[in-house]
Amino acid sequence: MGIQEMDYDTITNACLAMLARPKLTALIVLDELMGSAGVPMHDPVHHYIMAATLLTLAAHKMGMAREELAGCLSTAEERARKVLPGFCGWWGCCGAGVGCGIFACVWLHNNPKREQGWDTANALTARCLAKISSVGGPRCCKRTSYLALMAALEALPELLGLDLGPVPDIQCSWYNFNNECRRERCPFYAGPMPANAVP
């Protein structure tokens, strides 16, 4: 099993374990998944992490059975793996935003020929991409994941009638590990921290 396969399995197992917790917040789920062992600073696994974060939160809120969440995560993983590395810079469509669209499609049981829900999933992706683009580049899988999460939490009550909690106050603890960090130009930059700090 390669390192990337281990990353995906780690994310799935973490999500299934979280389902049993009495309380979850969006930021706890996202930060724990991004901080999972083996998940790099930048990697396409973040495309799955976004879908998995929202699926886990929605499943927790709705009291979904573990087996049903596992099926949703499997579908989301299969789709997220097809969103290539560098999608943000090569195709102009950040995978964190696409991951949120994957969530909506899985949650709504969408397919390309299904009329109901087609517009909803595309609208969610569009709002996430607009939020991501409002800050600018270059790449940072943590920053774009935070921005996509914020946009999704803002949009989901309207688009899906799904309230997954308030938009959190986010402070980044990853910037010492990102050579392309925007620092003061990033809304999540909290100022310098010790060079040996671990997120």
Secondary structure, DSSP 8 states (H G I E B T S, - for coil): --HHHHHHHHHHHHHHHHTTSS---HHHHHHHHHTSTT--SS-THHHHHHHHHHHHHHHHHHT--HHHHHHHHHHHHHHHTTS-TTHHHHTS--HHHHHHHHHHHHHHT--TT--TTHHHHHHHHHHHHHHHHHH--S--HHHHHHHHHHHHHHHHHHHHS-----------S-GGG-TT--GGGSTT------TT---
